[in-house]
Amino acid sequence: MPTSTPFILTVKAVLFDAQNRCLLLRRSAANRHFAGCWEWPGGKLDPGEDFASGLHREVREEAGLEIELAALVGAMQYEMPATHVILLCLEAHPLGTAVRLSGEHDDFAWVPLEELGCYQFTPGVGDFMLDYAKRKRTTP
């Protein structure tokens, strides 16, 4: 069924440290949506921006890290009040682990995949994150 609600593209990075823990960021009270929820670094693309450049920019802005992209993890879509969100998730290697948060987030944690279920995630995306963790743990 056609919709007049616009589609936007967002990107997220699954970053692993040397102990194979992934980086989670907690959304601060400054966010209009989902304050207090945990997520992987990333966000909306700027107009005309390709997804790789956008992911590099978002991770740099939100976590102060440079990254090297590795592989597509998956894609999903969900609805917000004013938009349909298309989300691409990619694994990436951080070039360093000294996280510097922006005002969008107020805490971070390096978390083993088996502990992701202990965190509150943004609605819709959390199920995707937990499914990814389950697939990743069972893949040799």
C-alpha positions in Angstrom: 0.0 0.0 0.0 1.5 3.4 -1.0 2.4 5.8 1.7 3.2 9.5 1.8 5.5 9.0 4.8 9.1 9.5 3.6 11.8 6.8 3.8 15.1 7.7 5.4 18.3 5.6 5.5 20.2 5.1 8.7 23.4 3.1 9.4 24.7 1.4 12.6 28.2 0.0 13.3 28.8 -3.2 15.3 32.2 -2.5 16.8 34.3 -5.2 18.5 37.2 -4.7 20.9 40.1 -7.1 21.3 38.1 -9.1 23.9 35.3 -9.6 21.3 32.9 -7.2 23.1 30.7 -4.9 21.1 30.3 -1.2 21.8 26.9 0.0 23.1 26.0 3.7 23.6 23.2 4.9 25.9 20.9 7.6 24.5 20.9 10.7 26.7 18.0 12.7 27.9 18.8 15.2 25.1 17.2 12.8 22.6 13.6 13.2 21.7 13.1 9.5 21.2 14.2 6.5 23.3 16.2 8.3 25.9 17.9 5.8 28.2 17.9 3.0 25.6 21.2 1.4 24.4 22.2 1.1 20.8 25.1 0.6 18.4 26.8 3.8 17.2 25.3 5.3 14.0 22.5 7.4 12.7 20.8 9.1 9.8 22.6 9.9 6.6 22.9 13.4 5.4 21.3 14.2 2.0 23.5 12.8 -0.8 25.8 11.0 1.6 26.8 7.4 0.8 26.3 4.9 3.6 30.0 4.2 4.2 30.9 7.9 4.6 27.8 8.4 6.8 28.7 5.5 9.1 32.3 6.8 9.4 30.9 10.3 10.3 28.3 9.0 12.7 30.8 6.8 14.7 33.3 9.7 14.8 30.6 12.1 16.0 29.0 9.8 18.6 32.0 7.8 19.9 35.1 9.7 18.8 36.3 6.6 17.0 37.7 6.0 13.5 36.6 2.7 12.0 37.4 0.2 9.2 34.3 -1.4 7.7 34.3 -5.2 7.5 30.9 -6.7 6.5 27.2 -6.2 6.2 25.4 -7.6 9.2 21.9 -7.1 7.9 19.1 -4.6 7.1 15.7 -3.9 8.6 13.0 -1.4 8.5 10.7 0.2 11.2 8.3 3.1 11.5 8.6 6.3 13.4 5.7 8.8 13.7 6.9 10.8 10.7 9.2 8.4 8.7 9.8 4.9 7.6 13.4 4.0 8.7 15.6 1.7 6.6 18.5 0.6 8.8 21.8 -1.0 7.5 24.1 -2.5 10.1 27.7 -3.2 9.4 30.5 -4.8 11.4 33.5 -2.6 11.7 36.8 -2.6 13.5 37.5 0.4 15.7 41.0 2.0 15.2 41.4 2.5 18.9 39.1 2.1 21.9 39.2 5.5 23.6 35.5 6.4 23.4 34.6 10.1 23.5 30.8 10.6 23.7 28.8 13.4 22.1 25.8 15.0 23.8 23.6 12.4 22.2 24.8 9.7 24.6 25.6 9.7 28.3 27.3 6.3 28.8 28.9 3.5 26.9 29.8 -0.1 27.5 31.9 -2.8 25.8 29.5 -5.8 26.1 30.0 -9.6 25.3 27.3 -10.7 22.8 25.8 -13.1 25.3 25.1 -10.2 27.7 23.1 -8.0 25.2 19.8 -9.3 26.6 20.6 -7.4 29.9 20.2 -4.0 28.1 17.2 -2.0 27.1 17.3 -1.3 23.4 15.4 1.0 21.1 12.1 -0.6 20.1 12.2 -2.8 17.0 16.0 -2.6 16.6 16.6 -4.5 19.9 15.1 -7.7 18.4 17.4 -7.3 15.4 20.4 -6.8 17.7 19.6 -9.9 19.8 19.0 -12.0 16.7 22.4 -10.8 15.3 24.1 -11.8 18.6 22.6 -15.2 18.6 23.6 -15.8 14.9 27.1 -14.5 15.6 27.6 -16.7 18.7 26.6 -19.9 16.8 28.7 -19.1 13.7 32.2 -20.7 13.8 
